[in-house]
Amino acid sequence: MHRGAVIRSSILLLSLLAQQSSASEAPISIQIAALSDHIRSAAGLALIVTTTNTSDHEITFEETSRICDYELDVRDEKGARAQDTFFRQQIKCSSEGPQITGMDIIYVLKPGESHEVRISVTEASDISKPGVYAIQISRRVPGDTKGAVVKSNIIKVTVTP
């Protein structure tokens, strides 16, 4: 193994350990899974995102734009972040919420309950170049005045020509 690969592996392991320790204290957890772990470069890629209330109280969620409610982190094999698509560049996400999208879904999760949504990766990130991409999602914890963010697991998807 090359020295650079060892260093990258060590950094990844440390970040995962730090994520697990902070995630265990968070009131929600997020798990992602790809509908397919191999796609062609022109195909779309959707994720199944499962948010679970790990607290001892109800949590109210509001979704107004999947692209803004969930932050996608898509990286290629070299760790470079994938470019935003033109569509993603047009959406103006902010702490006050996104542009008017017509979507406004409010739901409550009781302790232990989960909610599942699908998110299009290819709608937001350009993964048209062949290679392996690492994907992770994060989301602000609803109602947290300190702006706490919870990160999902990391998955890998292979894009072929």
C-alpha positions as CSV (number, residue, x, y, z in Angstrom):
1,M,0.0,0.0,0.0
2,H,1.3,3.4,-0.9
3,R,2.0,5.9,1.9
4,G,-0.7,8.3,0.6
5,A,-3.3,5.5,0.6
6,V,-2.3,4.6,4.2
7,I,-2.7,8.2,5.2
8,R,-6.0,8.6,3.5
9,S,-7.3,5.3,5.1
10,S,-6.1,6.5,8.5
11,I,-7.9,9.9,8.1
12,L,-11.1,8.1,6.9
13,L,-11.0,5.8,9.9
14,L,-10.5,8.7,12.4
15,S,-13.3,10.7,10.8
16,L,-15.6,7.7,11.0
17,L,-14.8,7.1,14.6
18,A,-15.4,10.8,15.4
19,Q,-18.6,10.7,13.5
20,Q,-19.8,7.6,15.4
21,S,-19.1,9.1,18.8
22,S,-20.9,12.4,17.9
23,A,-23.7,10.5,16.2
24,S,-24.4,8.4,19.3
25,E,-25.2,11.6,21.2
26,A,-27.4,13.0,18.4
27,P,-31.1,12.7,18.6
28,I,-31.3,11.4,15.1
29,S,-29.4,9.0,12.9
30,I,-29.2,8.9,9.1
31,Q,-28.5,5.8,7.0
32,I,-28.2,5.9,3.2
33,A,-28.3,3.2,0.6
34,A,-28.0,3.4,-3.2
35,L,-30.6,1.8,-5.4
36,S,-27.7,0.5,-7.3
37,D,-23.9,0.5,-6.5
38,H,-23.0,0.4,-10.2
39,I,-24.4,2.8,-12.8
40,R,-23.6,4.0,-16.3
41,S,-22.4,7.6,-16.6
42,A,-25.6,8.8,-18.3
43,A,-27.9,7.0,-15.8
44,G,-29.5,8.6,-12.7
45,L,-28.6,7.6,-9.2
46,A,-31.1,7.7,-6.3
47,L,-30.5,7.2,-2.6
48,I,-32.8,5.8,0.0
49,V,-32.3,8.0,3.1
50,T,-33.6,6.7,6.4
51,T,-33.8,9.1,9.3
52,T,-34.4,7.6,12.7
53,N,-35.3,9.4,16.0
54,T,-32.8,8.0,18.5
55,S,-33.9,10.4,21.3
56,D,-36.5,9.9,24.1
57,H,-38.8,12.6,22.7
58,E,-40.8,13.5,19.6
59,I,-39.0,15.4,16.8
60,T,-40.8,17.5,14.2
61,F,-39.2,17.7,10.7
62,E,-40.1,20.1,7.9
63,E,-38.9,19.3,4.4
64,T,-39.1,22.0,1.7
65,S,-36.4,20.9,-0.7
66,R,-34.5,17.6,-0.6
67,I,-31.5,19.3,-2.1
68,C,-31.5,21.9,0.7
69,D,-32.8,19.8,3.6
70,Y,-30.0,17.2,3.0
71,E,-26.5,18.2,2.2
72,L,-24.9,15.8,-0.3
73,D,-21.1,15.3,-0.1
74,V,-20.0,13.4,-3.2
75,R,-16.3,12.8,-3.8
76,D,-14.3,11.0,-6.5
77,E,-11.5,8.5,-5.9
78,K,-9.0,11.3,-5.3
79,G,-11.2,12.9,-2.7
80,A,-12.2,15.8,-4.9
81,R,-15.8,17.0,-4.5
82,A,-18.1,16.4,-7.5
83,Q,-19.2,19.5,-9.3
84,D,-22.7,20.8,-8.6
85,T,-25.1,20.4,-11.5
86,F,-26.7,23.4,-13.2
87,F,-29.9,22.6,-11.4
88,R,-28.2,22.5,-8.0
89,Q,-26.5,25.8,-8.7
90,Q,-29.9,27.4,-9.3
91,I,-31.3,26.4,-5.9
92,K,-30.6,29.0,-3.3
93,C,-30.4,27.2,0.1
94,S,-30.0,29.2,3.2
95,S,-30.7,28.9,7.0
96,E,-34.1,30.5,6.4
97,G,-34.9,27.8,3.8
98,P,-34.7,27.4,0.0
99,Q,-36.4,29.2,-2.7
100,I,-40.1,28.5,-3.1
101,T,-40.3,24.9,-4.4
102,G,-43.9,24.0,-3.8
103,M,-42.9,21.3,-1.3
104,D,-43.7,21.7,2.4
105,I,-43.9,18.4,4.3
106,I,-44.1,18.3,8.1
107,Y,-43.9,15.1,10.0
108,V,-43.2,14.0,13.5
109,L,-41.1,11.0,14.5
110,K,-41.7,9.4,17.9
111,P,-38.7,7.8,19.7
112,G,-37.5,4.9,17.7
113,E,-39.5,5.8,14.5
114,S,-38.0,6.2,11.1
115,H,-38.8,8.1,8.0
116,E,-37.6,7.2,4.5
117,V,-37.1,9.5,1.5
118,R,-35.4,9.2,-1.9
119,I,-32.9,11.7,-3.1
120,S,-31.5,12.0,-6.6
121,V,-27.7,12.3,-6.5
122,T,-27.5,13.0,-10.2
123,E,-29.9,15.9,-9.9
124,A,-27.4,17.7,-7.6
125,S,-24.0,16.3,-8.3
126,D,-22.2,15.7,-11.6
127,I,-21.0,12.1,-11.5
128,S,-20.8,11.6,-15.2
129,K,-17.1,10.7,-15.2
130,P,-16.4,7.0,-14.8
131,G,-14.9,6.0,-11.4
132,V,-15.8,5.3,-7.8
133,Y,-17.6,7.9,-5.8
134,A,-18.0,8.1,-2.1
135,I,-21.3,9.6,-1.0
136,Q,-22.4,10.9,2.4
137,I,-25.4,13.0,3.5
138,S,-25.8,15.4,6.4
139,R,-28.7,17.2,7.9
140,R,-29.3,19.8,10.5
141,V,-31.0,18.5,13.7
142,P,-34.4,20.0,13.7
143,G,-35.0,22.4,16.6
144,D,-31.3,22.4,17.7
145,T,-30.5,26.1,18.4
146,K,-26.7,25.3,18.1
147,G,-27.1,24.1,14.5
148,A,-26.0,20.6,15.2
149,V,-25.5,18.5,12.1
150,V,-25.8,14.7,11.8
151,K,-23.9,12.8,9.0
152,S,-24.9,9.5,7.4
153,N,-22.8,6.4,6.7
154,I,-20.6,6.6,3.6
155,I,-21.4,4.5,0.6
156,K,-19.5,3.9,-2.6
157,V,-20.9,3.8,-6.1
158,T,-19.1,2.9,-9.3
159,V,-19.8,4.8,-12.5
160,T,-18.9,3.0,-15.8
161,P,-18.8,4.5,-19.3
